[in-house]
């Protein structure tokens, strides 16, 4: 971890090509799987353990390829990682669609359990889209740390560090140009959190069409969840 301004220029993982740690991505995926397993049966389109089993089946070879740090990328690795994220996003959006139907249904009796399920869907939404941004931006987590900057694919997001090189010294020393900074999973989860709470970009701007589409889908999903939960909660309280 960088502890001083001087360290910022020489201790970023890109300088040693160490790659991001594997554990945070695995932990985020397992949390998303656990939240899905805890959903009420009426929000599931398949037997409870089918999709989680598929996600674990996709996760295991990804861990085998990069058990400790994300330094190796093959075509198989890339396909598996993107497929895993797609399954998590699609299953959660499907659960959200069913949840919306259930929340607006006049004869729903167990409204409180659906409100808890809405929170689970909202949290999974944050994790799923955070993982999607992490996997797509600048070629993914492996490319971001292993490739020279002039070989990186075009960025999907512009972070504040990407434009801080002309700020005061204590800010500029941590900028992308000065310290070779690149975003990691925490940065993308933060983007996902702000997009799900503000329903729009805050300090990180989407640049590509796919990033704008993903952020639009996420913000609309979060907005619908929030509005329906508030409406249902008011109905229950009354």
Secondary structure in CASP SS format (residue, H / E / C, confidence):
PFRMAT SS
TARGET T0000
AUTHOR 0000-0000-0000
METHOD secondary structure of the structure
MODEL  1
X C 1.00
X C 1.00
X C 1.00
X C 1.00
X H 1.00
X H 1.00
X H 1.00
X H 1.00
X C 1.00
X C 1.00
X C 1.00
X C 1.00
X H 1.00
X H 1.00
X H 1.00
X H 1.00
X C 1.00
X C 1.00
X C 1.00
X E 1.00
X E 1.00
X C 1.00
X H 1.00
X H 1.00
X H 1.00
X H 1.00
X H 1.00
X H 1.00
X H 1.00
X H 1.00
X H 1.00
X H 1.00
X H 1.00
X H 1.00
X H 1.00
X H 1.00
X H 1.00
X C 1.00
X C 1.00
X C 1.00
X H 1.00
X H 1.00
X H 1.00
X C 1.00
X C 1.00
X C 1.00
X C 1.00
X H 1.00
X H 1.00
X H 1.00
X H 1.00
X H 1.00
X H 1.00
X H 1.00
X H 1.00
X H 1.00
X H 1.00
X H 1.00
X H 1.00
X H 1.00
X H 1.00
X H 1.00
X H 1.00
X H 1.00
X H 1.00
X C 1.00
X C 1.00
X C 1.00
X E 1.00
X E 1.00
X C 1.00
X C 1.00
X C 1.00
X C 1.00
X H 1.00
X H 1.00
X H 1.00
X H 1.00
X H 1.00
X H 1.00
X H 1.00
X H 1.00
X H 1.00
X H 1.00
X H 1.00
X H 1.00
X H 1.00
X H 1.00
X H 1.00
X H 1.00
X H 1.00
X H 1.00
X H 1.00
X H 1.00
X H 1.00
X H 1.00
X H 1.00
X H 1.00
X H 1.00
X H 1.00
X H 1.00
X H 1.00
X H 1.00
X H 1.00
X C 1.00
X C 1.00
X C 1.00
X C 1.00
X C 1.00
X C 1.00
X H 1.00
X H 1.00
X H 1.00
X H 1.00
X H 1.00
X H 1.00
X H 1.00
X H 1.00
X H 1.00
X H 1.00
X H 1.00
X H 1.00
X H 1.00
X H 1.00
X H 1.00
X H 1.00
X H 1.00
X H 1.00
X H 1.00
X H 1.00
X H 1.00
X H 1.00
X H 1.00
X H 1.00
X H 1.00
X H 1.00
X H 1.00
X H 1.00
X H 1.00
X C 1.00
X H 1.00
X H 1.00
X H 1.00
X H 1.00
X H 1.00
X H 1.00
X C 1.00
X C 1.00
X H 1.00
X H 1.00
X H 1.00
X C 1.00
X C 1.00
X C 1.00
X C 1.00
X C 1.00
X E 1.00
X E 1.00
X C 1.00
X H 1.00
X H 1.00
X H 1.00
X H 1.00
X C 1.00
X C 1.00
X C 1.00
X C 1.00
X C 1.00
X H 1.00
X H 1.00
X H 1.00
X H 1.00
X C 1.00
X C 1.00
X C 1.00
X H 1.00
X H 1.00
X H 1.00
X H 1.00
X C 1.00
X C 1.00
X C 1.00
X C 1.00
X C 1.00
X H 1.00
X H 1.00
X H 1.00
X H 1.00
X H 1.00
X H 1.00
X H 1.00
X H 1.00
X H 1.00
X H 1.00
X H 1.00
X H 1.00
X H 1.00
X H 1.00
X C 1.00
X C 1.00
X C 1.00
X C 1.00
X C 1.00
X C 1.00
X E 1.00
X E 1.00
X C 1.00
X C 1.00
X H 1.00
X H 1.00
X H 1.00
X H 1.00
X H 1.00
X H 1.00
X H 1.00
X H 1.00
X H 1.00
X H 1.00
X H 1.00
X H 1.00
X H 1.00
X H 1.00
X H 1.00
X H 1.00
X H 1.00
X H 1.00
X H 1.00
X H 1.00
X H 1.00
X H 1.00
X H 1.00
X H 1.00
X H 1.00
X H 1.00
X H 1.00
X H 1.00
X H 1.00
X C 1.00
END
